[in-house]
Amino acid sequence: MLKSEWITQNHPVKLLVPGHGQPVEDPEEIRRRQQNDLMYIRELRKSISGGENSQNLEEYINQYQFIGGIRRNHYNNIAVIKDELGIN
């Protein structure tokens, strides 16, 4: 995510094609999505590294509007972050 922040600050980004969701061309919407995604990752890392239990993590993600199979991606994000932090 920090790399994407650098790219958008140093290059004119005209189109964002996310891994999920709709593509967007509006620069303000691109920045908004980038900021929201970075905040999501930071908050998720903070929750996991702070020892949040599964119930608290579930309550945390319920504030997000996941559509369809996107929730599964969230659980994959948890697994990746736990692996990065050496938490099993």
Protein Blocks (a to p, Z undefined) as FASTA:
>chain_A
ZZmmmmmmmpccfbdcdfbdcddfbfklmmmmmmmmmmmmmmmmmmmmnopafklmmmmm
mmpccehjlmmmmmmmmmmmmmmnopZZ
